[in-house]
Amino acid sequence: MPSASGAAKPKAPSISHSAALIEDLTAHKTAALRIELANNPDVALVAVVHAMLLSVAYPYNSEQSALQLSLTHEPLEPSMKDAESCKGLSAFNDLADNYGHHLPGNPADLFDWLLEQPQDMVLMLLAFGAAHSVNAVEKKFTDRKKGIEQANQLGRALEVNMPDWFETTGDSYFKHVNRTTIELTVAEARGSEAELSVRAAAKKSEAVTIADRLIAGSGWIPAPVRIASAEAEQLGAESITEDEQFPQAAE
């Protein structure tokens, strides 16, 4: 028979809540957090950047943000024929490395670290995080047609000059199109006499070499890589509408 000293001590009373009540109470907590965050843009900025960076700068961590924000980062290398030559990709990777040296090593420290940073730095990190999610890649089958179109609006707001980032050469373009396209692009960029020089080439490889030489320094780039003007987009939209209204005429 156990001694009195060895008897199990009665369990101390404790407050307990059912799962349903916890859900109810934390919904009230969430409502308060939402209105307070809505009225505090400084902390909201930090919270959004924190959620973004957990995804893009610490991709394998188990930390989570209270904000249910999702950011999709689509790798570009699989869509490129020569990713190593892409100026934009190289510059972005260098920027990521630079920020990586400044961010805290432990993602659990990120929120407090962001609170201590000047707002200019937080805004730069916001831009860095948001940039990961930009996707204007037009694949053969896509459900992002409107998003791809909006990328032109984004490019105009950023005043992007695409010839700074893409150079039309034999390797980057002419090798990958047919003879007719080579001739027409040279005509568009340099005129009809230049087109005749390409047309006179006996082989496609010669046409590529000639086109490469003629286009060099012109700043000409293919339509898919251009930032379309608002007027061009409007004309394109009107053309699509007409095709939908008069499908037989479009055939």
C-alpha positions, 0 to 999 in steps of 0.5 A: 500500500503506497505511503501518504507521501507517495500518493499522486498529487491532485491535478492543479485546476487549469483554464481549458477551452474547446476547439470551437471556442478557440476558433471563435476567440481567435477570429476576434483576435484576427479581426482586431489585427486586420483593422489595426494593420489597415490603419498602420501602413508602416507595419503593414509594409514590414509585414508584407515584405516579411511574408514575401522574403520568407518565400523567396529568400528562405525557400526551405524554412519552416517559418510562416507569416500571419499574412496569408500571402502567396508569391509564385516565382517561376524559374526562367532558365527552362524557357531560355535557349541560352540563359547564361547570356541573359543580361536581366537574369544575371543582374537579378541573380547578382541583386539577390546575392547582394541582399542575401548578404544583408538579410539575417541568417535565421528567418525567425529573426527577419520580422524584427530585423525589418522593423529596425530598418529604414523605410527606404530599405524596406521599400527596396526589399518590397520591390525585390520580393515583388519582382520575383513574381513577375511573369511575362513568359508566353508559352504555347498554352497559357491561362495568363493571357491578361497577365502577359498583356499587363506586363506591357503596362508594367514595362511602360510604368518602369520605362524599360528600354528593352534594347538595353537588355536584349541584343538581336544577334544570329545566336539570340534570334536569326538562327531560330527563324526561317529565311522569310522572317530573316529577310522581313526583319532586316527590311524592317530594321534597315530597309529594302536594300539590306533585305536584298543582301540577305536574300542573295545569300545562298544558304541560311547560315550565310543569311544569318551572318549577314543579318547579324552584321546588318542589325548590329547597333540598330537597336532592333528587337523582335516583337515578342521581346518589345514593351508594346505601346498602349496604342499598339495594345489597343489596336491588337485588342480591337483586332481580336474583337473583330476576329471574334465578331467576324470569324469567317473574315479572319480565316 
